[in-house]
Amino acid sequence: MQAAPRPVSRARAPTGASFVLGVIALLTALRIALLVASPLDLFVDEAQYWLWSTQPAAGYYSKPPLIAWLIALTTRLAGDGEWAVRLASPLLHAGTAGFILLAGRALYDARTGAAAALVYLTLPAVGFSSLLISTDAPLLFFWSAALYALIEAERRGGLWWPALGLALGLGLLAKYAMAFFLLGWLGHALSGGRTSRRGAALALIVAGACYAPNLVWNAIHQFVSYRHTGADAELGGAGLHPGALLGFLASQAALLGPGVFLGLVMALRPPADPGIRRLLWFTAPVLVFYLALAAIAGANANWAVSAYVTGSILAARGLLACRWRPALRTALALNVLLGLALAGAVLRWGDDDARFPLRADPFKRLRGWEALGREVAPWRQRYPADCVLVADRATAAAMAYYAVPRPAPIVKWHPPGPIRDHFDLTRDLAHAACPAWLLIGSPAQTAAILPHFAHVESLGGALQPQGGRARIHALYRLQGFTGYPARSDAP
């Protein structure tokens, strides 16, 4: 079911598309330039994804494999600097804006498609995401590709059905949240969508074939990725948390930008046209689920990002229909200013030693890892056969990248107990054949580990600068592992 498009002259439509594509290209180039200039170290998750990229597999502890495959591609093409690790992110967001442009045109008209693409491209969430590499970028790209493929498949059939399946399968390889698209598609089909049974079956077969390698990997590894994803919700301590719900709503308004958030609210006012009702099937399930989760257990701000593809089209419709004519331009201008402020903050306060003026430092977890790696690197060069022993995931991932030469051979202290991260699963000290170990950790961590080695040599301390402050790490060279403590004594 499709809304009647507004009449658009043949002369103006290509001009509008050319303008938007030019904006996409320009903004993407600026974001890549900012990546190159950014002083921010890799975040822990980014460093872990990079490590995965050096070990191609069909799955990993906490995520499906596509993020690692993308990083392997970009680093092979551009080297293994931080900007190359992150390079896929702005490119994928540019592609997502392109698919939103096409979807908005197909559902409504060229004006709506152009407005929706610009809305998406200027979202503060997208600007921030373009500075990092995460599973959200490929998820949004394949979500937008699947949305456009579904629109065309219902309208024209043919090869658009397997194209939909390909986008769905690759989206599931990017992030399991792609399953929300399947839920929205089911609701749309049951509510009167033009879904062909044969076409839908073909799409699902293609999607299943694409996703099968990760399913097999999970079956071999006791479905560890699924169990980790379920554990993230932390429903064990569920209860009613109105403050967390309000905080989640505020975070969505911040990630969308105030003008776009209001535009989305305006688009949801009745009466809703058929196009809006279709888009709601791919927006509402995501938002309702995470709003409920935020209310009972808490939810991270970025968990609802899969709603932003259709949300951008909805917001564009709301802003275009607003009686205040400059509404769209004002919303876009506000988001552009927020994007410029973010870029300025990164360049001004992203350095290890730059103290952020506010008490809450948004760059805290992206500082100091390279400096710490520089202090560990000489010992790695002196003892090249030694493994680097750590006691937590953050230090493990960061040192794998920054304790050059990379990747550093990381092992993790993991006394008997549950598997909590990738390093527990694959880099347990008890299973590592190392002649000796370079231990790095906080004084409390190292104090619990040292008694379980026959020979201990102190190498001094190392500092991790974090915006005018510093974390202290102790360094030791260890030999003769005598075994983990009993489970009841494990730290």
Secondary structure, DSSP 8 states (H G I E B T S, - for coil): ---------TTHHHHHHHHHHHHHHHHHHHHHHHHHH------HHHHHHHHHHTS--S--SSS-SHHHHHHHHHHHHH-SSHHHHTTHHHHHHHHHHHHHHHHHHHHT-HHHHHHHHHHHHH-HHHHHHTTS--THHHHHHHHHHHHHHHHHHHHH-TTHHHHHHHHHHHHHHH-GGGHHHHHHHHHHHHTT----HHHHHHHHHHHHHHHHHHHHHHHHTTTHHHHHHHHHT-GGG----HHHHHHHHHHHHHHH-HHHHHHHHHHTSSS--HHHHHHHHTTHHHHHHHHHHHHHT---GGGGGGGHHHHHHHHHHHHHT-SSTTHHHHHHHHHHHHHHHHHHHHHHH-STT---SSSS-TTGGGSSHHHHHHHHHHHHHHSTT-EEEESSHHHHHHHHHHSSSSS--EEE---SS---SHHHHH-BGGG---S-EEEEE-HHHHHHHGGGEEEEEEEEEEEEEETTEEEEEEEEEEEEE-----GGG--
